[in-house]
Amino acid sequence: MDAMWARITQGGRLVIPAAVRRSMKITDGDVVMLQMEGKVLKVVPLRDRLDAVQSVCSQVLTGGGVVAEFLEERRQEASKELD
């Protein structure tokens, strides 16, 4: 999407243009996270952040990734110690 201009209004309010809201699937009442990266302000819908966190948690809880490998190694070491 090309750059767009917006004006800060009274009280520091910023209106996100409708085209941007549509492309980000932001609707009335949605919660967004404002994140500063240097002098750049990022607007991220909360649901996008939650989706990312749920994805990571899902991998951990279903036995994917480094955590599962570590736990499996510990189980093998523990079984050797019991023998």
N, CA, C and O atoms as a GROMACS GRO file, in nm:
protein
  332
    1MET      N    1   0.086  -0.117   0.000
    1MET     CA    2   0.000   0.000   0.000
    1MET      C    3   0.090   0.123   0.000
    1MET      O    4   0.190   0.128   0.071
    2ASP      N    5   0.054   0.221  -0.079
    2ASP     CA    6   0.131   0.344  -0.086
    2ASP      C    7   0.114   0.425   0.041
    2ASP      O    8   0.019   0.406   0.117
    3ALA      N    9   0.208   0.516   0.064
    3ALA     CA   10   0.202   0.604   0.181
    3ALA      C   11   0.078   0.693   0.172
    3ALA      O   12   0.036   0.732   0.064
    4MET      N   13   0.021   0.723   0.287
    4MET     CA   14  -0.095   0.811   0.296
    4MET      C   15  -0.067   0.917   0.400
    4MET      O   16   0.016   0.898   0.489
    5TRP      N   17  -0.135   1.028   0.389
    5TRP     CA   18  -0.121   1.136   0.485
    5TRP      C   19  -0.238   1.134   0.580
    5TRP      O   20  -0.350   1.102   0.541
    6ALA      N   21  -0.213   1.170   0.704
    6ALA     CA   22  -0.319   1.184   0.804
    6ALA      C   23  -0.280   1.301   0.893
    6ALA      O   24  -0.162   1.336   0.903
    7ARG      N   25  -0.378   1.361   0.957
    7ARG     CA   26  -0.352   1.476   1.042
    7ARG      C   27  -0.383   1.440   1.187
    7ARG      O   28  -0.482   1.373   1.216
    8ILE      N   29  -0.298   1.486   1.276
    8ILE     CA   30  -0.323   1.470   1.419
    8ILE      C   31  -0.421   1.580   1.458
    8ILE      O   32  -0.399   1.698   1.430
    9THR      N   33  -0.530   1.541   1.523
    9THR     CA   34  -0.632   1.637   1.562
    9THR      C   35  -0.624   1.666   1.711
    9THR      O   36  -0.534   1.619   1.781
   10GLN      N   37  -0.719   1.745   1.758
   10GLN     CA   38  -0.722   1.787   1.898
   10GLN      C   39  -0.713   1.666   1.991
   10GLN      O   40  -0.778   1.564   1.969
   11GLY      N   41  -0.633   1.679   2.093
   11GLY     CA   42  -0.617   1.570   2.189
   11GLY      C   43  -0.521   1.462   2.141
   11GLY      O   44  -0.513   1.355   2.202
   12GLY      N   45  -0.448   1.487   2.032
   12GLY     CA   46  -0.352   1.389   1.983
   12GLY      C   47  -0.415   1.274   1.907
   12GLY      O   48  -0.353   1.169   1.892
   13ARG      N   49  -0.537   1.292   1.860
   13ARG     CA   50  -0.606   1.184   1.790
   13ARG      C   51  -0.557   1.171   1.646
   13ARG      O   52  -0.532   1.270   1.577
   14LEU      N   53  -0.543   1.047   1.604
   14LEU     CA   54  -0.503   1.016   1.468
   14LEU      C   55  -0.611   0.928   1.408
   14LEU      O   56  -0.645   0.824   1.464
   15VAL      N   57  -0.664   0.968   1.294
   15VAL     CA   58  -0.765   0.886   1.226
   15VAL      C   59  -0.692   0.800   1.124
   15VAL      O   60  -0.622   0.850   1.036
   16ILE      N   61  -0.709   0.669   1.136
   16ILE     CA   62  -0.649   0.576   1.040
   16ILE      C   63  -0.742   0.572   0.919
   16ILE      O   64  -0.860   0.541   0.932
   17PRO      N   65  -0.690   0.604   0.800
   17PRO     CA   66  -0.774   0.606   0.681
   17PRO      C   67  -0.847   0.473   0.659
   17PRO      O   68  -0.795   0.366   0.692
   18ALA      N   69  -0.967   0.482   0.604
   18ALA     CA   70  -1.053   0.364   0.585
   18ALA      C   71  -0.983   0.256   0.504
   18ALA      O   72  -0.996   0.137   0.535
   19ALA      N   73  -0.909   0.294   0.400
   19ALA     CA   74  -0.840   0.194   0.317
   19ALA      C   75  -0.739   0.115   0.400
   19ALA      O   76  -0.724  -0.006   0.380
   20VAL      N   77  -0.670   0.182   0.491
   20VAL     CA   78  -0.572   0.114   0.576
   20VAL      C   79  -0.645   0.021   0.674
   20VAL      O   80  -0.604  -0.093   0.694
   21ARG      N   81  -0.754   0.072   0.734
   21ARG     CA   82  -0.831  -0.012   0.828
   21ARG      C   83  -0.882  -0.137   0.758
   21ARG      O   84  -0.878  -0.246   0.814
   22ARG      N   85  -0.931  -0.121   0.637
   22ARG     CA   86  -0.982  -0.238   0.562
   22ARG      C   87  -0.869  -0.337   0.535
   22ARG      O   88  -0.886  -0.457   0.554
   23SER      N   89  -0.754  -0.287   0.490
   23SER     CA   90  -0.645  -0.380   0.456
   23SER      C   91  -0.592  -0.450   0.581
   23SER      O   92  -0.543  -0.563   0.571
   24MET      N   93  -0.600  -0.385   0.698
   24MET     CA   94  -0.555  -0.445   0.823
   24MET      C   95  -0.667  -0.519   0.896
   24MET      O   96  -0.645  -0.579   1.001
   25LYS      N   97  -0.787  -0.514   0.838
   25LYS     CA   98  -0.906  -0.576   0.897
   25LYS      C   99  -0.932  -0.525   1.039
   25LYS      O  100  -0.964  -0.601   1.130
   26ILE      N  101  -0.916  -0.394   1.055
   26ILE     CA  102  -0.944  -0.328   1.183
   26ILE      C  103  -1.086  -0.272   1.177
   26ILE      O  104  -1.120  -0.201   1.082
   27THR      N  105  -1.167  -0.303   1.277
   27THR     CA  106  -1.304  -0.252   1.282
   27THR      C  107  -1.325  -0.176   1.413
   27THR      O  108  -1.241  -0.181   1.502
   28ASP      N  109  -1.438  -0.106   1.422
   28ASP     CA  110  -1.469  -0.030   1.543
   28ASP      C  111  -1.459  -0.120   1.666
   28ASP      O  112  -1.512  -0.231   1.668
   29GLY      N  113  -1.392  -0.071   1.768
   29GLY     CA  114  -1.382  -0.144   1.893
   29GLY      C  115  -1.261  -0.236   1.902
   29GLY      O  116  -1.230  -0.286   2.010
   30ASP      N  117  -1.192  -0.259   1.791
   30ASP     CA  118  -1.072  -0.344   1.796
   30ASP      C  119  -0.964  -0.276   1.880
   30ASP      O  120  -0.956  -0.153   1.885
   31VAL      N  121  -0.883  -0.357   1.946
   31VAL     CA  122  -0.771  -0.306   2.024
   31VAL      C  123  -0.646  -0.319   1.939
   31VAL      O  124  -0.623  -0.423   1.877
   32VAL      N  125  -0.566  -0.213   1.935
   32VAL     CA  126  -0.441  -0.216   1.860
   32VAL      C  127  -0.325  -0.186   1.955
   32VAL      O  128  -0.342  -0.118   2.056
   33MET      N  129  -0.210  -0.237   1.920
   33MET     CA  130  -0.088  -0.210   1.997
   33MET      C  131  -0.008  -0.107   1.920
   33MET      O  132   0.012  -0.120   1.799
   34LEU      N  133   0.039  -0.004   1.990
   34LEU     CA  134   0.124   0.096   1.930
   34LEU      C  135   0.267   0.066   1.973
   34LEU      O  136   0.296   0.054   2.092
   35GLN      N  137   0.355   0.053   1.876
   35GLN     CA  138   0.492   0.014   1.904
   35GLN      C  139   0.587   0.112   1.836
   35GLN      O  140   0.575   0.137   1.716
   36MET      N  141   0.681   0.167   1.913
   36MET     CA  142   0.779   0.259   1.858
   36MET      C  143   0.904   0.182   1.816
   36MET      O  144   0.957   0.102   1.893
   37GLU      N  145   0.950   0.208   1.696
   37GLU     CA  146   1.077   0.155   1.647
   37GLU      C  147   1.155   0.276   1.596
   37GLU      O  148   1.138   0.320   1.482
   38GLY      N  149   1.240   0.327   1.683
   38GLY     CA  150   1.307   0.453   1.651
   38GLY      C  151   1.203   0.562   1.648
   38GLY      O  152   1.132   0.583   1.746
   39LYS      N  153   1.193   0.632   1.536
   39LYS     CA  154   1.091   0.736   1.522
   39LYS      C  155   0.974   0.690   1.437
   39LYS      O  156   0.898   0.771   1.385
   40VAL      N  157   0.960   0.558   1.423
   40VAL     CA  158   0.851   0.500   1.344
   40VAL      C  159   0.747   0.443   1.440
   40VAL      O  160   0.781   0.367   1.530
   41LEU      N  161   0.622   0.479   1.418
   41LEU     CA  162   0.512   0.426   1.499
   41LEU      C  163   0.445   0.313   1.421
   41LEU      O  164   0.399   0.333   1.308
   42LYS      N  165   0.441   0.196   1.482
   42LYS     CA  166   0.373   0.082   1.421
   42LYS      C  167   0.240   0.060   1.491
   42LYS      O  168   0.232   0.067   1.614
   43VAL      N  169   0.138   0.032   1.414
   43VAL     CA  170   0.006  -0.001   1.467
   43VAL      C  171  -0.019  -0.148   1.434
   43VAL      O  172  -0.025  -0.186   1.317
   44VAL      N  173  -0.035  -0.229   1.539
   44VAL     CA  174  -0.053  -0.373   1.519
   44VAL      C  175  -0.182  -0.416   1.588
   44VAL      O  176  -0.197  -0.396   1.709
   45PRO      N  177  -0.275  -0.474   1.514
   45PRO     CA  178  -0.397  -0.524   1.579
   45PRO      C  179  -0.361  -0.628   1.685
   45PRO      O  180  -0.277  -0.715   1.662
   46LEU      N  181  -0.424  -0.619   1.801
   46LEU     CA  182  -0.397  -0.711   1.911
   46LEU      C  183  -0.417  -0.856   1.869
   46LEU      O  184  -0.341  -0.943   1.911
   47ARG      N  185  -0.518  -0.881   1.787
   47ARG     CA  186  -0.544  -1.019   1.745
   47ARG      C  187  -0.426  -1.077   1.669
   47ARG      O  188  -0.400  -1.197   1.678
   48ASP      N  189  -0.352  -0.993   1.593
   48ASP     CA  190  -0.233  -1.042   1.522
   48ASP      C  191  -0.126  -1.084   1.621
   48ASP      O  192  -0.059  -1.186   1.601
   49ARG      N  193  -0.107  -1.006   1.727
   49ARG     CA  194  -0.008  -1.041   1.830
   49ARG      C  195  -0.050  -1.170   1.902
   49ARG      O  196   0.033  -1.256   1.930
   50LEU      N  197  -0.180  -1.182   1.932
   50LEU     CA  198  -0.230  -1.301   2.000
   50LEU      C  199  -0.212  -1.425   1.912
   50LEU      O  200  -0.177  -1.532   1.961
   51ASP      N  201  -0.236  -1.410   1.782
   51ASP     CA  202  -0.217  -1.522   1.689
   51ASP      C  203  -0.072  -1.569   1.690
   51ASP      O  204  -0.045  -1.689   1.690
   52ALA      N  205   0.021  -1.473   1.693
   52ALA     CA  206   0.163  -1.508   1.694
   52ALA      C  207   0.200  -1.582   1.823
   52ALA      O  208   0.273  -1.681   1.820
   53VAL      N  209   0.149  -1.533   1.937
   53VAL     CA  210   0.178  -1.597   2.066
   53VAL      C  211   0.117  -1.736   2.071
   53VAL      O  212   0.181  -1.830   2.117
   54GLN      N  213  -0.005  -1.750   2.024
   54GLN     CA  214  -0.071  -1.880   2.024
   54GLN      C  215   0.004  -1.980   1.936
   54GLN      O  216   0.011  -2.099   1.968
   55SER      N  217   0.059  -1.933   1.826
   55SER     CA  218   0.134  -2.020   1.737
   55SER      C  219   0.259  -2.074   1.807
   55SER      O  220   0.289  -2.193   1.798
   56VAL      N  221   0.331  -1.987   1.877
   56VAL     CA  222   0.450  -2.029   1.949
   56VAL      C  223   0.413  -2.127   2.060
   56VAL      O  224   0.477  -2.230   2.077
   57CYS      N  225   0.310  -2.094   2.136
   57CYS     CA  226   0.265  -2.181   2.246
   57CYS      C  227   0.221  -2.316   2.193
   57CYS      O  228   0.248  -2.420   2.255
   58SER      N  229   0.155  -2.316   2.081
   58SER     CA  230   0.108  -2.441   2.022
   58SER      C  231   0.224  -2.532   1.987
   58SER      O  232   0.217  -2.653   2.009
   59GLN      N  233   0.331  -2.475   1.934
   59GLN     CA  234   0.448  -2.555   1.899
   59GLN      C  235   0.510  -2.615   2.024
   59GLN      O  236   0.551  -2.731   2.023
   60VAL      N  237   0.518  -2.537   2.130
   60VAL     CA  238   0.577  -2.585   2.255
   60VAL      C  239   0.490  -2.694   2.316
   60VAL      O  240   0.540  -2.799   2.358
   61LEU      N  241   0.359  -2.670   2.321
   61LEU     CA  242   0.269  -2.764   2.388
   61LEU      C  243   0.248  -2.892   2.310
   61LEU      O  244   0.213  -2.995   2.368
   62THR      N  245   0.267  -2.888   2.179
   62THR     CA  246   0.248  -3.008   2.099
   62THR      C  247   0.379  -3.083   2.077
   62THR      O  248   0.385  -3.178   2.000
   63GLY      N  249   0.483  -3.040   2.147
   63GLY     CA  250   0.609  -3.113   2.141
   63GLY      C  251   0.699  -3.073   2.027
   63GLY      O  252   0.791  -3.147   1.993
   64GLY      N  253   0.676  -2.959   1.968
   64GLY     CA  254   0.763  -2.915   1.859
   64GLY      C  255   0.877  -2.830   1.910
   64GLY      O  256   0.866  -2.766   2.015
   65GLY      N  257   0.985  -2.830   1.838
   65GLY     CA  258   1.092  -2.736   1.864
   65GLY      C  259   1.197  -2.783   1.963
   65GLY      O  260   1.204  -2.901   1.998
   66VAL      N  261   1.277  -2.690   2.006
   66VAL     CA  262   1.393  -2.714   2.092
   66VAL      C  263   1.354  -2.767   2.229
   66VAL      O  264   1.423  -2.851   2.285
   67VAL      N  265   1.245  -2.719   2.282
   67VAL     CA  266   1.201  -2.763   2.416
   67VAL      C  267   1.174  -2.913   2.416
   67VAL      O  268   1.215  -2.983   2.509
   68ALA      N  269   1.106  -2.961   2.314
   68ALA     CA  270   1.075  -3.104   2.307
   68ALA      C  271   1.203  -3.187   2.296
   68ALA      O  272   1.215  -3.292   2.359
   69GLU      N  273   1.299  -3.139   2.217
   69GLU     CA  274   1.426  -3.210   2.205
   69GLU      C  275   1.498  -3.215   2.338
   69GLU      O  276   1.551  -3.319   2.377
   70PHE      N  277   1.502  -3.103   2.409
   70PHE     CA  278   1.567  -3.096   2.539
   70PHE      C  279   1.502  -3.193   2.637
   70PHE      O  280   1.571  -3.267   2.707
   71LEU      N  281   1.369  -3.193   2.643
   71LEU     CA  282   1.299  -3.281   2.736
   71LEU      C  283   1.324  -3.428   2.703
   71LEU      O  284   1.340  -3.510   2.793
   72GLU      N  285   1.329  -3.461   2.575
   72GLU     CA  286   1.355  -3.598   2.535
   72GLU      C  287   1.496  -3.640   2.576
   72GLU      O  288   1.516  -3.752   2.624
   73GLU      N  289   1.592  -3.552   2.558
   73GLU     CA  290   1.729  -3.583   2.602
   73GLU      C  291   1.734  -3.606   2.753
   73GLU      O  292   1.801  -3.699   2.799
   74ARG      N  293   1.665  -3.524   2.828
   74ARG     CA  294   1.663  -3.539   2.974
   74ARG      C  295   1.598  -3.672   3.014
   74ARG      O  296   1.645  -3.738   3.106
   75ARG      N  297   1.491  -3.710   2.945
   75ARG     CA  298   1.425  -3.838   2.974
   75ARG      C  299   1.522  -3.954   2.950
   75ARG      O  300   1.530  -4.047   3.030
   76GLN      N  301   1.594  -3.948   2.839
   76GLN     CA  302   1.689  -4.055   2.808
   76GLN      C  303   1.800  -4.061   2.911
   76GLN      O  304   1.839  -4.170   2.954
   77GLU      N  305   1.852  -3.945   2.952
   77GLU     CA  306   1.956  -3.943   3.054
   77GLU      C  307   1.904  -3.998   3.188
   77GLU      O  308   1.974  -4.072   3.256
   78ALA      N  309   1.781  -3.961   3.223
   78ALA     CA  310   1.723  -4.008   3.349
   78ALA      C  311   1.703  -4.159   3.346
   78ALA      O  312   1.727  -4.226   3.446
   79SER      N  313   1.661  -4.213   3.233
   79SER     CA  314   1.639  -4.358   3.224
   79SER      C  315   1.772  -4.434   3.236
   79SER      O  316   1.776  -4.542   3.293
   80LYS      N  317   1.881  -4.377   3.181
   80LYS     CA  318   2.013  -4.439   3.193
   80LYS      C  319   2.059  -4.440   3.339
   80LYS      O  320   2.122  -4.536   3.384
   81GLU      N  321   2.028  -4.333   3.411
   81GLU     CA  322   2.067  -4.323   3.552
   81GLU      C  323   1.994  -4.427   3.638
   81GLU      O  324   2.048  -4.474   3.738
   82LEU      N  325   1.873  -4.463   3.600
   82LEU     CA  326   1.794  -4.558   3.676
   82LEU      C  327   1.838  -4.702   3.650
   82LEU      O  328   1.814  -4.791   3.732
   83ASP      N  329   1.903  -4.726   3.536
   83ASP     CA  330   1.946  -4.863   3.502
   83ASP      C  331   2.062  -4.910   3.585
   83ASP      O  332   2.109  -5.022   3.568
   0.00000   0.00000   0.00000
